[in-house]
Amino acid sequence: MSQALANRRLQLATRIHYALMRELGFGIDVGRLMKQPLYARDVLLVCDACSGHDLPRLAIAFRGLTIAEAEGVDTAGASQFASSLFQTSTAQSSQFNASQSQPASTEAASPESVPAA
C-alpha cells in the first residue's frame, strides 16, 4: 500500500465529511470510510445523490483511489483529480473507435435499440 495513496484517500474522506456537513447538516466517520467497504459504499452513494454539488466528483475520486490502492498502482505525481479518470471500464465500453473516429456500432446508436421507459 502506497503511503501517498493512503494520504490522498484521507484528504478526500475529510473533504467528503465537511462537504456533507455543509450539504446535509451532519458528517461521517472518516476512519470508518477509510476501513469499511460497506460503509464507504453507502457514503459514496449519498455523495452521488447530491447533484449540483462537489460531492459526486469527490466520490468518483475516492473510488478511483480505492481501486488504485487495492491494485497497488502508484499514482505519485498525478494531479489531484487524476483518480477520477482512472476508470478503465468506461474507456473499453466506448462506442467510438479511437483510430477511426467513427462509431464502432451503428446499432447501439439507433433509437429503435433503446427500450421504452
N, C-alpha and C positions, 0 to 999 in steps of 0.2 A: 504494500500500500504506500503510495507516494504521499509524503507529508504535505506537499504543495496542493494536491487534490483534496486532502482532508481539510486543510485550511480554507480552501476556496468553498468547499461544501458548507463549512461552518459559517463563513461570511454570508453565503446565500440563505442558509437557515435563519440566521439572525435578521437579515433583511426581510425575509418572509414573515417572521414573527412581528416585526414592527409595522410592516405593511398591513397585516391582518388586524393589528391593534387599531390602526387608523381606519381601516375599512369596516370592520365588524364590531370593534369595541373590546375585543379580547384577543389574546395572543395564543401561542402554542408553547409546548415544551420542546425547546431546541434540542436538548440531549436525546429525547425520545425520537425526534425527527431524524436524527443522525444514525440511530442504532436500530430502530424497529421498522422494518419494511411495511408492515400493515398500517401503522400509524402514519408513516410518510405517505403512503398511497392515499389515505383519507385526507390528509392536509393538502396534498397537491391537487386532489380533485376539487377541494374547496377553492383553491387558488385558481384553477381552470374556470370555475364558475363565476369568478369576479371579473366580468368583462369591463372594459373601459378603465382598466387599472393596470399597474405594473405586474400584478401577481401572476397572470398566465405566463408571462415571459420568464419570471423568476422560477416558476415551476418547471418550465422546459429546461432551463439552465441547470437546475438541481438534478433533474432526471438524467441529463446528459453526463454530468459529473459523476453521478452514482454509477452509471453504466461504465464510464471510463475507469472508475476506481475498481469496479468488480472485474473488469477485463485486464487490469494492470496497465492501462495505456497512460503514458506520461504526456501530459499536456502543458508542461512547464514552458513558459514563454508565449503561450497562446493568449489571445486577447480575453478580456473579462467575460464576454458573452459568446466566445467561440464554442463553448459546450452546447449552446442551443443549436448549433449547426452540426452537431455530432450525431445526427440521426441518419444512419446509412440505409435504414429500411425504406425511407421515403424516396431516396435517390434511385433505388433499384426499381421502384414501382412506378416511376415516371412514364408518362405516355409518349414522351419525346425521346428520339434517338439523338444524342448529342453530336454525333458525327455528321448526320444528315440534316439536322434542324427541322425535321418534319415529323408529324405524328407517327408513332410506331404502329398504331392500330386505329383505323377509322371507325371500327365497330364500337369501341369504347366511347367515342365522342358523339355518336349519333343519339338523338333524343329518344328513339324507339327502344334503346337498350336500358334506359333509366326507368326503374319501376315507379309507378304512380304512388303518390303519397296518400 
